[in-house]
Amino acid sequence: MDSIQGVELIKADGGVRQANTVIQNNRYIMYYFSAVWCLGCKFILPKITEIYESRKRQIPLEIIYVSFDNNKEEMMQCFKDNHGDWLAIPFGSSTIQELKVRYGVTYVPFIVVLRNDGTIITTNGKKEVEDLGINVLVTWTD
């Protein structure tokens, strides 16, 4: 998880959380690579939202939005309107490019799920969410 160590993550309401704390407090981290212009993202978003809402009762999982939007205004509007209480890497952060390269992201939506120690659970999260919906949590967790 060293790619986001020391990064300030943002919330849609303007709040800020330190990535180190988020990692420590959650056993699982989902990176959701997306953009406002992505049609496929609109179809998978309700499933991701359902996963996020249900995890509150069951699993220490945090979703971090990694924006491929064209500008900060697009990113923040999409984030506020569609992403609930998630966290995001700030627009323009070099961390976005680092994550893109590290996980081989060439399209959106793209989902990577990791344990908080950095162990990759899947880089095929998009397909898994599409196929299994909320039941994907069973395959991602111990």
C-alpha positions in Angstrom: 0.0 0.0 0.0 3.0 2.2 -0.2 1.6 4.0 -3.3 -0.8 5.9 -1.2 1.2 6.2 2.1 1.1 9.8 3.2 -1.6 10.8 0.6 -4.5 12.9 1.8 -7.7 11.4 0.6 -10.8 13.6 0.1 -14.4 13.1 0.8 -17.2 14.5 -1.4 -18.2 16.9 1.5 -14.7 18.4 1.4 -13.3 16.4 4.4 -9.9 15.0 4.3 -8.6 11.7 5.7 -5.0 10.4 5.8 -4.5 7.3 3.6 -2.4 5.7 6.4 -5.3 5.8 8.8 -7.8 4.5 6.2 -5.4 1.5 5.5 -5.0 0.7 9.2 -8.8 0.9 9.8 -9.8 -1.3 6.9 -8.7 -4.8 6.1 -9.6 -4.4 2.4 -9.2 -1.5 0.0 -10.9 -1.2 -3.4 -9.5 1.1 -6.0 -12.3 2.2 -8.3 -10.9 3.7 -11.5 -13.6 5.7 -13.2 -14.6 8.8 -15.1 -17.8 10.9 -15.6 -17.6 10.2 -19.4 -17.5 6.4 -18.9 -20.8 4.8 -19.9 -19.7 1.4 -18.4 -19.1 3.1 -15.1 -22.7 4.1 -14.9 -23.8 0.5 -15.2 -21.5 -0.9 -12.5 -21.9 2.0 -10.1 -25.1 0.7 -8.5 -23.5 -2.6 -7.7 -20.4 -1.0 -6.2 -22.7 1.2 -4.1 -24.6 -1.8 -2.9 -21.3 -3.5 -2.0 -20.2 -0.4 -0.1 -23.4 0.0 1.8 -23.5 -3.7 2.8 -19.8 -3.8 3.9 -20.6 -1.4 6.7 -22.4 -4.3 8.5 -19.9 -7.0 7.6 -16.5 -6.2 6.2 -13.9 -3.5 6.8 -13.7 -2.4 3.2 -13.0 1.1 1.9 -13.5 2.3 -1.7 -11.1 4.8 -3.1 -12.2 6.6 -6.2 -9.3 7.1 -8.7 -10.5 9.6 -11.3 -9.7 9.6 -15.0 -11.8 12.7 -15.5 -10.6 15.6 -17.7 -10.7 18.2 -15.0 -11.3 18.7 -11.2 -14.8 20.1 -11.7 -16.0 17.0 -13.6 -14.3 14.7 -11.0 -15.8 16.5 -8.0 -19.3 16.7 -9.6 -19.4 13.0 -10.4 -17.9 12.2 -6.9 -20.5 14.3 -5.1 -23.5 13.1 -7.2 -22.7 9.4 -7.5 -20.2 8.1 -5.0 -21.7 8.5 -1.6 -19.4 8.5 1.4 -16.4 7.1 -0.4 -12.9 8.6 -0.5 -11.0 9.8 -3.5 -7.5 10.6 -4.5 -7.4 14.3 -5.3 -7.6 15.2 -9.0 -4.2 15.7 -10.6 -2.3 13.8 -7.9 0.8 11.9 -9.1 -0.6 8.9 -7.2 -3.2 8.4 -9.9 -0.6 7.8 -12.5 1.4 5.6 -10.1 -1.6 3.4 -9.4 -2.5 3.2 -13.1 0.9 1.9 -14.0 1.2 -0.4 -11.0 -2.0 -2.2 -11.7 -1.9 -2.0 -15.5 -5.1 0.1 -15.9 -5.8 0.7 -19.5 -9.6 1.3 -19.4 -12.4 2.3 -17.0 -14.2 1.1 -15.1 -11.4 -0.9 -13.6 -11.4 -2.3 -10.1 -8.5 -3.5 -8.0 -9.0 -5.0 -4.5 -6.2 -5.4 -2.0 -5.6 -6.4 1.6 -4.3 -3.6 3.7 -0.9 -5.2 3.7 -0.8 -4.6 -0.1 -1.5 -8.1 -1.2 -3.5 -8.1 -4.4 -6.8 -9.9 -4.2 -7.9 -9.1 -7.7 -7.2 -6.8 -10.6 -10.3 -8.3 -12.4 -12.8 -6.7 -10.0 -15.0 -5.2 -12.7 -15.9 -8.6 -14.1 -16.3 -10.1 -10.7 -18.7 -7.3 -9.6 -20.6 -7.7 -12.9 -20.9 -11.4 -12.5 -21.5 -11.8 -8.7 -22.8 -8.4 -7.5 -22.7 -8.2 -3.7 -21.8 -11.9 -3.5 -18.3 -10.9 -4.7 -17.5 -10.0 -1.1 -17.4 -13.7 -0.3 -14.7 -14.3 -2.9 -12.7 -11.3 -1.8 -12.6 -11.9 1.9 -11.1 -14.6 4.1 
